[in-house]
Amino acid sequence: MPDLTQLSFAQAAAALAAGTASSRSLADALFARIDAVEPRVKAYLSLDRTAVLADSEAADARRAAGQARGPYDGVPLAIKDNLNVTGQPCTCASKILAGYTAGYDATVIAKLRAAGVIPCGRTNLDEFAMGSSTENSGYGPTANPWDLERVPGGSSGGSAAAVAAGEAFAALGSDTGGSIRQPASFCGVVGLKPTYGLVSRYGLVAFASSLDQIGPITRTVEDAAILLDLIAGPDPQDSTTLPEQAGGCAAALADAAASVRGLRIGLPREYFETEGLDPEVRRAVEAAGKELEKLGATLVPVSVPTQKYGVGTYYIIATAEASANLARFDGIRYGFRDAAAQDLMQTYRLSRAHGFGPEVKRRILLGTYVLSSGYYDAYYLRAQKVRTLIRNDFTRVFGECDLILAPTAPTPAFKRGEKAADPLAMYLADIYTITVNLAGICAISLPCGFSAGGLPIGMQLMGPALGEKRLLQAAQAYEQTANLANRIAPLGV
């Protein structure tokens, strides 16, 4: 019998339809793989095997009775541990949420369940999604399956590592400033950040509400399109969702190669001339542009001058929103409460001091500072004005081209601990992804090569708001010619 863990999400569904695999056999294959490699990768924080097996057997029974909920009924999916799944822990990799069990399903989980997709395990992340390496987890770091001494990226590093290591057919992550795309680049998988508002955030534990977006991490572009179709759409529980009905992204891939002909792809000067861009990354992304050109696209030089303000603007807005959102974690209503506290103020101070990790504290302090009296206008209000300029820049550029091609990250995966003592260096790991969230547009990262040391390199395609179909078509066309999809990491050093 072939190794089922080598299948993509779509291939697993096809195996169920053909009768060559059952949902139970898919779950058993994943569990065996997890048992074999998880001690080295540490992609998961929790895994309710009993619930997964019960759901798998129920899916098999539905299919046998001719009552399958759809083509993906019975396929397991890993879930980042900041999304609520009924009856499962939702720790956000923080000790302040130790012991918390979700009492409801996030909207994306409810939609997946309606399609028969099985939530399978909670993946590791930087605490409250604050980080670029998954070293900030309160429960220990995750390793990059391509080199166990290196980071998988973050904050969705557990999801990306699980997919790359064959521990999941696909996974959900969240992207606030690149937290899906950057780990996808580091782990050699596909990561899609949808347009802001296309996917409901109800049930996602908020980091920065105006920037957060849920999206898929997969081994193929097709899988990303399938999962986007399943989770996208308006939601009365989330007033920021867009009214547009989603769907049709997977169907749009039927003739992806033809769709690239005549496409104008912008090469932004600021992304390729940044100090710190690894020459290997630059060459790989430029080579990917040449491949798209061979497919019939036209490469167009463009300029996004506000790119240089992205990191500063992001870390003012994101930390300000984090300061407000994390105020609810106080040691009173749920999660960790320090037993040494003698009164209410001590409960607040000690519970937050011992429950939050250093990076979360750093961002709360910075966010509280920029929102404080006397500094609000100088920092937060000015950052919001620059955000508008960034959004306007992208609107102008998308009048000159259809999509933008750039690196996803300035380097391949770096070694664990390499940037831990230098927060600014860590923040710069997201220099190419942050402005997408500030502008609210869509983007995808997909593999475009390997470094001389065998580490994956990712390229990023960016599209205008609600431009997912064209974005996925171009990504699929490149993926088909590059032959880099659905590769399982060797789990070596």
C-alpha positions as CSV (number, residue, x, y, z in Angstrom):
1,M,0.0,0.0,0.0
2,P,1.4,3.4,-0.9
3,D,2.4,5.9,1.9
4,L,-0.8,7.9,2.3
5,T,1.0,10.7,4.0
6,Q,2.6,11.6,0.7
7,L,-0.8,12.6,-0.7
8,S,-1.9,16.2,-1.1
9,F,-5.3,17.3,0.3
10,A,-6.9,16.9,-3.1
11,Q,-5.2,13.5,-3.7
12,A,-6.5,12.3,-0.3
13,A,-10.0,13.2,-1.3
14,A,-9.6,11.4,-4.6
15,A,-8.4,8.3,-2.8
16,L,-11.5,8.4,-0.7
17,A,-13.7,8.7,-3.8
18,A,-11.9,5.9,-5.6
19,G,-12.2,3.6,-2.5
20,T,-8.4,3.1,-2.4
21,A,-8.3,4.7,1.1
22,S,-10.8,5.3,3.9
23,S,-10.9,8.2,6.3
24,R,-9.8,5.9,9.1
25,S,-6.8,4.7,7.0
26,L,-5.9,8.4,6.3
27,A,-6.0,9.2,10.1
28,D,-4.1,6.1,11.0
29,A,-1.4,6.9,8.4
30,L,-1.0,10.5,9.8
31,F,-0.9,9.2,13.4
32,A,1.9,6.7,12.5
33,R,3.8,9.5,10.8
34,I,3.3,11.8,13.7
35,D,4.6,9.2,16.1
36,A,7.7,8.7,14.0
37,V,8.7,12.3,13.5
38,E,6.9,14.5,16.0
39,P,9.6,14.1,18.7
40,R,12.0,15.9,16.4
41,V,9.7,18.4,14.7
42,K,7.3,19.3,17.6
43,A,4.7,20.7,15.2
44,Y,1.7,19.9,17.4
45,L,0.6,21.2,20.8
46,S,-2.3,18.7,21.2
47,L,-3.9,15.9,19.3
48,D,-7.2,14.3,20.3
49,R,-6.9,10.9,18.6
50,T,-10.1,9.6,20.0
51,A,-12.1,12.4,18.5
52,V,-10.3,12.2,15.2
53,L,-10.9,8.5,14.9
54,A,-14.6,8.8,15.8
55,D,-15.0,11.5,13.2
56,S,-13.1,9.4,10.6
57,E,-15.4,6.4,11.2
58,A,-18.5,8.5,11.0
59,A,-17.2,9.9,7.6
60,D,-16.6,6.4,6.3
61,A,-20.1,5.4,7.4
62,R,-21.6,8.4,5.6
63,R,-19.7,7.6,2.4
64,A,-20.7,3.9,2.5
65,A,-24.3,5.0,2.8
66,G,-24.0,7.3,-0.1
67,Q,-24.5,10.4,2.2
68,A,-21.0,12.0,2.0
69,R,-21.1,15.7,2.8
70,G,-19.0,16.4,-0.2
71,P,-15.8,15.3,-1.9
72,Y,-13.6,16.2,1.1
73,D,-15.7,14.4,3.7
74,G,-13.3,12.5,5.9
75,V,-10.0,14.3,5.1
76,P,-8.1,15.4,8.2
77,L,-6.8,19.0,8.5
78,A,-4.4,20.4,11.1
79,I,-5.5,23.6,12.9
80,K,-3.4,26.4,14.3
81,D,-3.9,26.6,18.0
82,N,-5.4,30.1,18.0
83,L,-8.7,28.9,16.3
84,N,-11.5,27.7,18.5
85,V,-12.6,24.1,18.0
86,T,-15.3,22.8,20.3
87,G,-14.1,20.6,23.1
88,Q,-10.4,21.1,22.2
89,P,-7.7,23.3,23.9
90,C,-7.1,26.7,22.4
91,T,-3.9,27.9,24.1
92,C,-2.5,30.3,21.5
93,A,0.8,28.7,22.7
94,S,0.5,30.8,25.9
95,K,0.6,29.7,29.5
96,I,-2.0,32.3,30.3
97,L,-4.6,30.1,28.4
98,A,-3.4,26.8,30.0
99,G,-6.5,24.7,30.8
100,Y,-8.8,26.6,28.5
101,T,-11.1,24.4,26.3
102,A,-13.0,26.0,23.5
103,G,-16.8,26.1,23.9
104,Y,-17.6,26.8,20.3
105,D,-16.3,26.4,16.7
106,A,-14.8,29.2,14.8
107,T,-16.7,30.0,11.6
108,V,-14.0,28.4,9.5
109,I,-14.2,25.2,11.6
110,A,-18.0,25.1,11.3
111,K,-17.7,25.5,7.5
112,L,-15.1,22.7,7.3
113,R,-17.2,20.4,9.5
114,A,-20.2,21.0,7.2
115,A,-18.0,19.7,4.3
116,G,-16.9,16.7,6.4
117,V,-13.3,17.9,6.9
118,I,-12.0,16.6,10.2
119,P,-10.1,19.0,12.6
120,C,-6.9,17.0,13.4
121,G,-4.6,18.4,16.0
122,R,-3.6,21.8,17.3
123,T,-0.4,23.2,15.8
124,N,2.3,25.2,17.6
125,L,2.8,28.9,17.0
126,D,4.5,32.0,18.4
127,E,2.6,33.0,21.5
128,F,-0.6,34.8,20.5
129,A,0.8,34.7,16.9
130,M,3.5,37.2,17.8
131,G,6.7,36.2,16.2
132,S,8.5,35.1,13.0
133,S,10.2,31.8,14.1
134,T,7.9,29.8,16.5
135,E,10.6,30.2,19.1
136,N,8.2,32.4,21.2
137,S,5.8,29.5,22.0
138,G,5.2,29.0,25.7
139,Y,5.5,25.3,25.1
140,G,8.8,25.1,23.2
141,P,9.9,25.8,19.6
142,T,9.1,23.8,16.5
143,A,11.9,22.7,14.2
144,N,12.1,23.1,10.4
145,P,11.7,19.7,8.8
146,W,14.3,20.6,6.2
147,D,16.9,21.3,8.8
148,L,16.1,20.5,12.4
149,E,18.5,23.1,13.7
150,R,16.6,25.9,11.9
151,V,13.3,27.6,12.5
152,P,10.1,26.9,10.5
153,G,9.2,30.6,10.5
154,G,6.2,32.0,12.3
155,S,3.8,32.6,13.7
156,S,2.2,29.6,11.9
157,G,5.4,27.6,12.1
158,G,3.7,24.5,13.5
159,S,1.2,24.4,10.7
160,A,3.8,24.8,8.0
161,A,6.2,22.3,9.6
162,A,3.4,19.7,10.0
163,V,2.5,20.0,6.3
164,A,6.2,19.9,5.2
165,A,6.9,16.9,7.4
166,G,4.0,14.8,6.2
167,E,2.2,15.1,9.5
168,A,-0.8,16.8,7.9
169,F,-2.3,16.8,4.4
170,A,-2.9,20.6,4.9
171,A,-3.4,23.0,7.7
172,L,-5.0,26.3,8.6
173,G,-2.9,29.3,9.8
174,S,-3.5,33.0,10.5
175,D,-1.6,35.8,8.8
176,T,-1.2,39.2,10.6
177,G,2.0,40.4,8.9
178,G,3.2,37.3,7.0
179,S,2.5,34.6,9.5
180,I,1.2,32.2,6.8
181,R,3.5,33.1,3.9
182,Q,6.9,33.4,5.7
183,P,6.7,29.9,7.3
184,A,5.4,28.5,4.0
185,S,8.5,29.9,2.4
186,F,10.9,28.5,5.1
187,C,9.2,25.1,5.0
188,G,8.9,24.7,1.2
189,V,5.0,24.7,1.1
190,V,2.3,26.9,-0.2
191,G,0.7,29.6,2.0
192,L,-2.2,31.8,1.0
193,K,-3.2,35.1,2.7
194,P,-6.7,36.0,1.4
195,T,-8.1,39.5,1.0
196,Y,-9.0,41.0,4.4
197,G,-12.6,40.3,5.1
198,L,-12.9,37.4,2.6
199,V,-12.7,34.8,5.5
200,S,-14.5,35.3,8.8
201,R,-12.3,35.9,11.8
202,Y,-15.0,34.8,14.3
203,G,-13.4,32.2,16.6
204,L,-9.9,33.4,15.9
205,V,-8.2,34.7,19.0
206,A,-7.3,38.2,17.9
207,F,-3.8,39.6,17.7
208,A,-4.4,42.7,15.6
209,S,-8.0,42.8,14.4
210,S,-7.5,45.0,11.3
211,L,-4.7,42.9,10.1
212,D,-5.5,39.2,11.0
213,Q,-6.7,36.9,8.3
214,I,-7.1,33.1,8.3
215,G,-5.8,31.1,5.4
216,P,-4.6,27.7,4.3
217,I,-1.1,26.2,4.3
218,T,-0.8,23.3,1.8
219,R,1.5,21.3,-0.4
220,T,0.0,22.5,-3.7
221,V,-1.7,25.6,-5.1
222,E,-4.8,23.5,-5.9
223,D,-5.2,22.5,-2.3
224,A,-5.0,26.2,-1.3
225,A,-7.7,27.0,-3.7
226,I,-9.9,24.2,-2.5
227,L,-9.6,25.2,1.2
228,L,-10.2,28.9,0.4
229,D,-13.5,27.9,-1.4
230,L,-14.5,25.9,1.8
231,I,-13.8,28.6,4.3
232,A,-14.4,31.9,2.6
233,G,-17.6,34.0,2.5
234,P,-19.7,36.5,4.5
235,D,-20.5,35.8,8.1
236,P,-23.1,37.6,10.3
237,Q,-20.8,36.9,13.3
238,D,-18.0,39.0,11.8
239,S,-19.0,42.5,10.7
240,T,-15.7,43.0,8.8
241,T,-16.4,40.1,6.4
242,L,-17.1,41.3,2.8
243,P,-20.5,40.7,1.3
244,E,-19.1,39.1,-1.8
245,Q,-20.0,35.4,-2.1
246,A,-16.8,33.4,-2.4
247,G,-16.1,30.2,-4.3
248,G,-14.9,29.0,-7.7
249,C,-11.2,29.4,-7.0
250,A,-10.5,25.7,-7.5
251,A,-12.6,25.6,-10.7
252,A,-10.6,28.6,-12.0
253,L,-7.5,26.5,-12.1
254,A,-8.8,24.3,-14.9
255,D,-6.7,26.1,-17.5
256,A,-4.2,28.0,-15.4
257,A,-1.5,28.1,-18.0
258,A,-3.7,29.9,-20.6
259,S,-4.7,32.5,-18.0
260,V,-1.1,33.6,-17.6
261,R,-0.7,34.6,-21.3
262,G,-0.8,38.4,-21.5
263,L,-0.7,38.8,-17.7
264,R,1.3,41.9,-16.5
265,I,3.5,40.9,-13.5
266,G,5.2,43.8,-11.7
267,L,8.7,43.6,-10.3
268,P,8.9,46.2,-7.5
269,R,12.3,47.8,-7.4
270,E,12.1,48.3,-3.6
271,Y,11.7,44.6,-2.9
272,F,14.8,43.5,-4.9
273,E,17.1,46.3,-3.7
274,T,16.6,45.9,0.0
275,E,19.7,45.6,2.1
276,G,19.8,42.1,3.6
277,L,18.3,40.3,0.6
278,D,20.1,37.0,0.2
279,P,21.6,36.7,-3.3
280,E,20.3,33.1,-3.6
281,V,16.8,34.3,-2.8
282,R,17.0,37.1,-5.4
283,R,18.2,34.8,-8.1
284,A,15.5,32.2,-7.4
285,V,12.7,34.7,-7.5
286,E,14.1,36.4,-10.6
287,A,14.3,33.0,-12.3
288,A,10.7,32.4,-11.4
289,G,9.8,35.6,-13.1
290,K,11.6,34.4,-16.2
291,E,9.5,31.2,-16.1
292,L,6.3,33.2,-15.9
293,E,7.6,35.2,-18.8
294,K,8.1,32.0,-20.9
295,L,4.5,31.1,-20.1
296,G,3.3,34.3,-21.8
297,A,3.4,36.9,-19.0
298,T,5.0,40.3,-19.3
299,L,7.4,41.5,-16.6
300,V,6.8,45.2,-15.8
301,P,9.2,47.3,-13.6
302,V,7.1,49.0,-10.9
303,S,7.8,51.0,-7.7
304,V,6.2,50.8,-4.3
305,P,8.0,53.6,-2.5
306,T,6.1,53.3,0.8
307,Q,7.4,49.8,1.2
308,K,10.3,51.2,3.3
309,Y,7.7,52.4,5.9
310,G,6.0,49.0,6.2
311,V,7.8,47.6,9.2
312,G,7.6,50.7,11.3
313,T,3.9,51.3,10.4
314,Y,3.0,47.7,11.1
315,Y,4.6,47.5,14.5
316,I,2.8,50.6,15.7
317,I,-0.6,49.5,14.5
318,A,-0.3,45.8,15.4
319,T,1.1,46.4,18.9
320,A,-1.6,49.0,19.6
321,E,-4.3,46.6,18.6
322,A,-2.6,43.8,20.5
323,S,-2.5,45.9,23.6
324,A,-6.3,46.4,23.4
325,N,-7.1,42.8,22.5
326,L,-5.0,41.1,25.1
327,A,-6.4,43.2,28.0
328,R,-9.1,40.6,28.4
329,F,-6.6,38.0,29.6
330,D,-6.5,39.1,33.2
331,G,-6.4,35.9,35.3
332,I,-10.1,36.3,36.3
333,R,-12.4,34.8,33.7
334,Y,-10.4,31.9,32.2
335,G,-6.9,30.6,31.8
336,F,-4.0,30.9,34.3
337,R,-4.5,32.7,37.6
338,D,-1.5,33.1,39.9
339,A,-2.3,31.4,43.2
340,A,0.1,33.8,45.1
341,A,-2.1,36.8,44.4
342,Q,-3.6,38.4,47.6
343,D,-5.9,40.9,46.0
344,L,-7.4,42.0,42.7
345,M,-4.5,44.1,41.5
346,Q,-2.0,41.4,42.4
347,T,-4.1,38.9,40.5
348,Y,-3.8,41.1,37.4
349,R,-0.1,41.8,37.8
350,L,1.1,38.3,38.7
351,S,-1.2,36.4,36.4
352,R,-0.1,38.5,33.4
353,A,3.5,38.6,34.5
354,H,3.8,34.8,34.7
355,G,1.3,33.9,32.0
356,F,2.6,36.0,29.1
357,G,6.0,35.4,27.5
358,P,8.7,38.1,26.8
359,E,7.6,38.9,23.2
360,V,3.9,39.3,24.2
361,K,4.9,41.6,27.0
362,R,7.2,43.6,24.7
363,R,4.4,44.2,22.3
364,I,1.8,45.0,24.9
365,L,4.1,47.6,26.4
366,L,4.9,49.2,23.0
367,G,1.2,49.2,22.0
368,T,0.1,50.8,25.3
369,Y,2.8,53.4,24.8
370,V,1.8,54.5,21.3
371,L,-1.9,54.7,22.4
372,S,-1.1,56.8,25.5
373,S,-2.0,60.4,25.9
374,G,0.6,62.7,24.3
375,Y,1.8,59.9,21.9
376,Y,-1.4,58.8,20.2
377,D,-1.1,61.6,17.5
378,A,2.6,61.3,17.1
379,Y,2.6,57.5,16.6
380,Y,-0.7,55.7,16.1
381,L,-2.5,58.3,14.2
382,R,0.5,59.0,12.0
383,A,0.9,55.2,11.3
384,Q,-2.7,55.0,10.2
385,K,-2.1,57.9,7.7
386,V,1.0,56.1,6.4
387,R,-1.1,52.9,6.1
388,T,-3.5,54.8,3.8
389,L,-0.5,55.9,1.7
390,I,0.7,52.2,1.4
391,R,-2.8,51.1,0.4
392,N,-2.9,53.9,-2.2
393,D,0.5,52.9,-3.5
394,F,-0.7,49.3,-4.2
395,T,-3.9,50.7,-5.9
396,R,-1.7,52.7,-8.2
397,V,0.6,49.8,-8.9
398,F,-2.2,47.5,-9.7
399,G,-3.2,50.0,-12.4
400,E,0.1,49.3,-14.0
401,C,0.2,45.5,-13.6
402,D,-2.1,42.6,-12.7
403,L,0.1,40.9,-10.1
404,I,3.3,41.7,-8.2
405,L,6.2,39.2,-7.9
406,A,8.6,39.5,-5.0
407,P,10.6,37.4,-2.5
408,T,8.5,36.1,0.5
409,A,11.4,36.4,3.0
410,P,14.9,38.0,2.6
411,T,16.7,34.8,3.5
412,P,16.0,31.0,3.7
413,A,15.3,29.7,7.2
414,F,17.7,30.9,9.8
415,K,19.1,28.9,12.7
416,R,17.3,28.6,16.0
417,G,18.5,31.3,18.4
418,E,20.2,33.3,15.6
419,K,17.8,36.3,15.9
420,A,16.3,35.7,19.4
421,A,18.4,38.4,21.1
422,D,17.7,41.0,18.5
423,P,13.9,41.8,18.1
424,L,14.5,44.2,15.3
425,A,16.4,41.6,13.2
426,M,13.5,39.2,13.8
427,Y,10.9,41.8,12.8
428,L,12.8,42.4,9.5
429,A,12.2,38.7,8.6
430,D,8.7,39.9,7.6
431,I,9.8,43.0,5.6
432,Y,8.3,41.7,2.3
433,T,5.0,40.4,3.7
434,I,3.8,43.1,6.1
435,T,2.6,45.7,3.6
436,V,0.1,43.1,2.1
437,N,-1.7,43.1,5.5
438,L,-1.6,46.8,5.8
439,A,-3.2,47.2,2.4
440,G,-5.7,44.4,2.9
441,I,-4.8,42.7,-0.4
442,C,-4.2,39.0,-1.2
443,A,-0.9,37.2,-1.6
444,I,0.5,33.7,-1.9
445,S,3.9,32.2,-1.2
446,L,5.0,29.1,-3.1
447,P,8.3,27.3,-3.5
448,C,10.6,28.5,-6.3
449,G,13.9,26.7,-5.5
450,F,16.4,25.7,-3.0
451,S,19.6,27.3,-1.5
452,A,23.0,25.7,-2.0
453,G,22.5,24.3,1.5
454,G,19.2,22.6,0.5
455,L,16.8,25.0,2.2
456,P,13.6,26.0,0.5
457,I,13.2,29.4,-1.1
458,G,9.7,30.9,-1.5
459,M,8.4,33.5,-3.9
460,Q,5.4,35.8,-3.3
461,L,2.8,36.8,-5.7
462,M,0.5,39.6,-4.6
463,G,-2.8,40.6,-6.1
464,P,-5.4,43.3,-5.6
465,A,-8.3,42.9,-3.2
466,L,-10.5,40.0,-4.2
467,G,-8.0,39.0,-6.9
468,E,-7.6,35.5,-5.6
469,K,-8.7,33.7,-8.8
470,R,-6.1,35.4,-11.0
471,L,-3.5,35.0,-8.2
472,L,-4.1,31.3,-7.8
473,Q,-4.1,30.8,-11.6
474,A,-0.7,32.4,-12.0
475,A,0.7,30.4,-9.0
476,Q,-0.7,27.2,-10.4
477,A,0.8,27.8,-13.8
478,Y,4.2,28.4,-12.3
479,E,3.9,25.4,-10.0
480,Q,3.2,23.1,-12.9
481,T,6.3,24.2,-14.8
482,A,8.6,24.4,-11.7
483,N,7.8,20.9,-10.4
484,L,8.4,21.8,-6.8
485,A,4.9,20.9,-5.4
486,N,4.1,18.3,-2.7
487,R,7.6,17.6,-1.6
488,I,8.0,16.0,1.9
489,A,11.0,17.3,3.9
490,P,13.8,14.8,4.5
491,L,13.9,15.6,8.2
492,G,17.7,15.8,8.3
493,V,20.2,18.3,9.6
